[in-house]
Amino acid sequence: MPVCPNPISTMKCSKVFLGFCLSLSFLNHSLAQEEGTDDLGTQEVTVVKSYSPSLKSVFKIRTNPEIDDSLVQKKIKVDYTFKPIPVVSTFVPNKATPLKLQRQERSFYNNSYVMGGIGNESYLQFNFSTMVSLDRIQSIGLELLYNKLGAIDQTLLNSDQKRTSLNLLHQYKQNNMRVDSDLRFDRQARNYFGLYDLDWTNIPSLRSDVIDPSQNLNYLAIRSSWQWYDSLFNKVNFNTHITTDSFDSSEQIVKIKTQIRIPFFNQFLEFIPHVELINTNFVRGYYNEEALSFKKGMSRLELQFLNIGRKLKLRLGAKGIYPFGDTEEGNQEFFIYPKAEISYKSGNGKLVPFLNYQGSYDLNSFTALSLENPYVAPTLIIKPTQVNHYGDFGFDSYPGSGLSFKLNAHYSQTDNFPIFKRLPYDHNNGDISYRLANAYEVVYDRIEKKGIVTQFVMRFSEYNKFSIETSYFEYKRNGDKKVWNLPSLKIDLNANFRLGREIFFQAGGHYIGIRDSVKNLVLPLQVNSDGNIETNELLGSFFSLASSITWKINTQWDLFYQGKMILSDNTSRWAYYQNQSQIHSAGIRYKFDINL
């Protein structure tokens, strides 16, 4: 039922409700007054400097980036739908067999090896070689070589041969430079056994049982080559040679050569200073008892312009040479020689014509002459050689892959050209082996030389190659005299072949044609005043063939065969110095690594 049934009651209820609301308002105001008594009040803040945060006041906790793990994360599966489309075609595919993959051969090289072999005619060979890295920029090496060959039958004097060679190497490499140095000792034991074919019982001055024919040529060389890649001072070479023999001969050679390369309008200017000193001493002369001594020297400055282009290669310059020391006529002269090297590559690069022309002034030495002819007498006249003209004109051709051909014409004109001439017999030889008409002297004369040189090379692959080089020259001596011991025709053959995977074959041939020589008829003293009559003789051609076969057992062991045969009636390069007609040897090679 209703709470206030009548209007009077309703008005009373409204007054009661209004009074209750006023009482709540008054109570709320009283509580607010009491809280206001605890107010902190108003404070004023004045900003003097704006706040500028710095990185030092920032301390953030960095979180490492999270990378999805491809091994854990599931790959999104992609479904492809193909809609077939019918077509009409008459194409029939060829049934081809798939290519067979061939395993690429791995090239592995050891830093050391030792080898030895024996053969007929008392042949003996031993060789040891190593090149070991000390660190990333330095390496040291050692090489030892020993060869021995027995005496030739039916020679009146001993004719065996020996050679011992020891070489110490050091290599220093950096990104901007490289230094290669070596100390080499080479001892070649020969014999002056090349006597004439005659009855020596009629010559009592020859006492073969007393004479010692040995000639030990000792060569000591100290060399160092310095090269800078990014420097004006490009190269420096130091060469020192000391030569001695069994007859107390001695020779010292010092060579210093530098190269300075200066950029010049995208090309180069090269300055090449060179200094050379030679001191040679012989105990006695051949025609007298006086000692021979020669002191030669020269300073050379070469200036040239160098242009290396894609097609044109050009080198133009000149060199000035000032000789000093012992001169031919007691006066010093200054020589200037031109130099030019030009080559041009055609558009397809298959034909490269070239022209080389220069002159030079060269110092001869007992060291160089004895290396060319080991039977020279240790009593030579040493003179410098002036090359007035030296030119080659021809072309290089590359008609196909691995095929090259070279043809050039040559002309040179030289003063004091060295020629080997056989010495006469000395009846007063004093049991000295080289005074028995079996040694050579050197004479100097003006020589004009012209000829043609050809070279053919065919490369089938890395291990298969064949080359042949032929040269033919004509010599004209001052006064139309004979030019001794210089063959007109020379042929050199070289071939390398790989048979299968384990067998390697190498062959080399050397041919020299007929040449003029001097023969001294040795007669008793009562027939001729000096016992000698000099005549000319013609020496036959000489052809030698050397070959070797190597069987690679595995990566470390090799078996090899070496053979050398002379396929001509004449078995000597130098008259009456015969060689073994056939030498066959076999041996083994072991390859390994040395780590320091």
Helices and strands as residue ranges (DSSP letters): H 7-36, G 55-57, E 112-119, E 123-133, E 138-149, E 161-173, E 177-191, G 200-202, E 214-228, E 233-244, E 250-264, E 267-282, E 292-308, E 312-325, E 335-344, E 351-363, H 366-372, E 384-400, E 403-422, G 433-435, E 440-459, E 465-477, G 478-480, E 489-499, E 503-512, E 515-522, E 532-539, E 542-552, E 557-566, E 582-592
